[in-house]
Amino acid sequence: KEAALRGADALLICTEWKSFRAPSFDALKDALTTPVIFDGRNLYDPKVIARYGIEYFSIGRMAA
C-alpha cells in the first residue's frame, strides 16, 4: 500500500480499515513528495507522527 503513495503530494485517510492502522511511517515519509497526512478518522497519535517528521492534520484534535 505504501507503493501507491510514491510521488503523491499527501495522504488523505477516509477509512478505518485495519490495513491502514499500522503503516510504516518511514516508508510513508519516503514515498510522499511532501510528508503530510490528512486523517479524517483519527487513526494515528499526533505525537507519534511528529517523531517521523510528518506534518499531520486530524479532525477535531489539536496539532501535536
Secondary structure, 3 states (H helix, E strand, C coil): CHHHHCCCCCEEECCCCHHHCCCCHHHHHHHCCCCEEEECCCCCCHHHHHHCCCEEEECCCCCC
